[in-house]
Amino acid sequence: MSLDLLILGAGVNGLLSALQLAREGLRVGVVERGEPGRESTWAGAGILSPLLPWDYGAEVNALCARGVALWPGWIEALRQAGTVDPEYSVCGMWVHAVADRPRALAWCRAHGWRAEAASSAPIGVADANEGIWLPDVAQVRNPRLARALTEACVAAGVRLWPNTPALGWDVRGESVAALRTSTGMLTADRYVVCAGAWSRDLLPEAPARPEIHPVRGQMLLFRAAPGLLPCVLYRDGHYLVPRRDGLILAGSTLEHVGFDKSVTTEALGELREFALGTLPALEHADLVGQWAGLRPGSPDNVPCIAAHPRLHNLFLNSGQYRYGVTMAPACAELLADLMLERPPRLDPAAYRWP
Ligand SMILES: Cc1cc2nc3c(=O)[nH]c(=O)nc-3n(C[C@H](O)[C@H](O)[C@H](O)COP(=O)(O)OP(=O)(O)OC[C@H]3O[C@@H](n4cnc5c(N)ncnc54)[C@H](O)[C@@H]3O)c2cc1C
């Protein structure tokens, strides 16, 4: 099959870009070094919102807001495709002890976020303090979302090459002629790098390369009774996220340790102390997991969604850092707008090649 487009990396950004462009009628392939969706996309908490939106710039919030608006449509598309249920739910987020609450509330009002000042948390949280309740915040369950997107790609005719590392490029003049992989050369009319934290190293030479670097995030998993925690809870840089079946995630760390995905006893102690100090009922819950993922870190959390400055048929969609799941539908949409040369919904200048 000759391909219009070959995507490198099958995380949420590669898979959703593939689905978006397959929907637009392109013949799409995806090359993945391991199993689809098993890196940062698998490891994340699945909160569909910036943690403290009032602390981020317009570039981040524009992608997040558009992503949040587009997710319900994608969830419906997954349902229609008969995939595994990604457990999307609008559960709300309680932000504990907001530093400058009047400023944060004013920001929410000005930017169309429903937000309520509240003097106590909606649940039995220790030391409940002046907080903000954001009722519209939703979540997805990451491993299930990754499976659902993979299944939807197959159903949409996207050709997947799992366990196939990309090794380099065959560049001819001003364009890419082929992608060299562990199983041989693959060719397409156009190529997109969506390789998360590994994206920068995979890009062919350019006058400048986007500053995408790995940022490790560790997470704990508790098994509690379903319903113990009804909403996402954010407190002092950490959060708890409840799943439908009673599992509760406690995250996360932000560590600059290169491509090291190991877990540490320090993070175990830090996250356990936060979780039990915040929700004392977790004392009786089993701690059933700890893992780490590598976020595609970028300056100010602003991804690069743009064409390569020299190679006209190569694009990049990466650097979503802490909000790659939230932003993914908006990034895929912007990528499609650029590739199909139609007026972009969001201003691409904010996400240009540096
Ligand atoms: C602990 C933690 C918590 C998080 N919580 C949230 C949250 O609550 N909300 C939110 O929106 N975001 C969250 N994130 C961030 C989010 O998970 C990421 O931004 C997002 O998953 C990035 O997706 P991606 O597709 O760009 O990268 P990835 O999911 O990392 O996918 C990149 C893919 O490229 C593949 N690849 C790499 N090199 C090659 C190669 N040479 N050849 C072929 N394939 C290759 C990899 O194997 C991988 O599958 C969190 C992340 C972590 C780690």
The ligand as a MOL file (V3000), in Angstrom:
LIG
                    3D

  0  0  0     0  0            999 V3000
M  V30 BEGIN CTAB
M  V30 COUNTS 53 58 0 0 0
M  V30 BEGIN ATOM
M  V30 1 C 3.1540 10.7200 35.4610 0
M  V30 2 C 2.4990 11.4520 34.3210 0
M  V30 3 C 1.2710 12.0630 34.5130 0
M  V30 4 C 0.6510 12.7320 33.4680 0
M  V30 5 N -0.6040 13.2290 33.6470 0
M  V30 6 C -1.2360 13.8550 32.6270 0
M  V30 7 C -2.5760 14.3030 32.7780 0
M  V30 8 O -3.1880 14.1180 33.8230 0
M  V30 9 N -3.1580 14.9350 31.7200 0
M  V30 10 C -2.5160 15.1250 30.5280 0
M  V30 11 O -3.0880 15.7130 29.6150 0
M  V30 12 N -1.2370 14.6860 30.3610 0
M  V30 13 C -0.5950 14.0510 31.3800 0
M  V30 14 N 0.6820 13.6100 31.2180 0
M  V30 15 C 1.4050 13.9350 29.9920 0
M  V30 16 C 0.9830 13.0660 28.8410 0
M  V30 17 O 0.9130 11.7300 29.2790 0
M  V30 18 C 1.9800 13.2240 27.6890 0
M  V30 19 O 2.1280 14.5890 27.3590 0
M  V30 20 C 1.4840 12.4850 26.4520 0
M  V30 21 O 1.1800 11.1460 26.7550 0
M  V30 22 C 2.5220 12.5440 25.3590 0
M  V30 23 O 2.0370 11.7460 24.3220 0
M  V30 24 P 2.9330 11.4930 23.0430 0
M  V30 25 O 2.1260 10.6820 22.1090 0
M  V30 26 O 3.4790 12.7760 22.5470 0
M  V30 27 O 4.1970 10.6900 23.6410 0
M  V30 28 P 4.3230 9.1670 24.1070 0
M  V30 29 O 3.0820 8.6600 24.7280 0
M  V30 30 O 5.5730 9.0580 24.9120 0
M  V30 31 O 4.4820 8.3980 22.7450 0
M  V30 32 C 5.6290 8.5100 21.9410 0
M  V30 33 C 5.8070 7.1930 21.2330 0
M  V30 34 O 6.9190 7.3000 20.3310 0
M  V30 35 C 7.5600 6.0410 20.3310 0
M  V30 36 N 8.9310 6.1580 19.8180 0
M  V30 37 C 9.9850 6.7720 20.4190 0
M  V30 38 N 11.0910 6.6290 19.6760 0
M  V30 39 C 10.7330 5.8870 18.5920 0
M  V30 40 C 11.4550 5.3690 17.4630 0
M  V30 41 N 12.7660 5.5670 17.2930 0
M  V30 42 N 10.7650 4.6530 16.5440 0
M  V30 43 C 9.4230 4.4210 16.6880 0
M  V30 44 N 8.7090 4.8680 17.7470 0
M  V30 45 C 9.3550 5.6020 18.6790 0
M  V30 46 C 7.5230 5.6150 21.7900 0
M  V30 47 O 7.7470 4.2280 21.9350 0
M  V30 48 C 6.1360 6.0600 22.2100 0
M  V30 49 O 5.1660 5.0390 22.0980 0
M  V30 50 C 1.3090 12.8630 32.2280 0
M  V30 51 C 2.5310 12.2320 32.0210 0
M  V30 52 C 3.1200 11.5210 33.0600 0
M  V30 53 C 4.4190 10.8080 32.8040 0
M  V30 END ATOM
M  V30 BEGIN BOND
M  V30 1 1 1 2
M  V30 2 1 2 3
M  V30 3 2 2 52
M  V30 4 2 3 4
M  V30 5 1 4 5
M  V30 6 1 4 50
M  V30 7 2 5 6
M  V30 8 1 6 7
M  V30 9 1 6 13
M  V30 10 2 7 8
M  V30 11 1 7 9
M  V30 12 1 9 10
M  V30 13 2 10 11
M  V30 14 1 10 12
M  V30 15 2 12 13
M  V30 16 1 13 14
M  V30 17 1 14 15
M  V30 18 1 14 50
M  V30 19 1 15 16
M  V30 20 1 16 17
M  V30 21 1 16 18
M  V30 22 1 18 19
M  V30 23 1 18 20
M  V30 24 1 20 21
M  V30 25 1 20 22
M  V30 26 1 22 23
M  V30 27 1 23 24
M  V30 28 2 24 25
M  V30 29 1 24 26
M  V30 30 1 24 27
M  V30 31 1 27 28
M  V30 32 2 28 29
M  V30 33 1 28 30
M  V30 34 1 28 31
M  V30 35 1 31 32
M  V30 36 1 32 33
M  V30 37 1 33 34
M  V30 38 1 33 48
M  V30 39 1 34 35
M  V30 40 1 35 36
M  V30 41 1 35 46
M  V30 42 1 36 37
M  V30 43 1 36 45
M  V30 44 2 37 38
M  V30 45 1 38 39
M  V30 46 1 39 40
M  V30 47 2 39 45
M  V30 48 1 40 41
M  V30 49 2 40 42
M  V30 50 1 42 43
M  V30 51 2 43 44
M  V30 52 1 44 45
M  V30 53 1 46 47
M  V30 54 1 46 48
M  V30 55 1 48 49
M  V30 56 2 50 51
M  V30 57 1 51 52
M  V30 58 1 52 53
M  V30 END BOND
M  V30 END CTAB
M  END
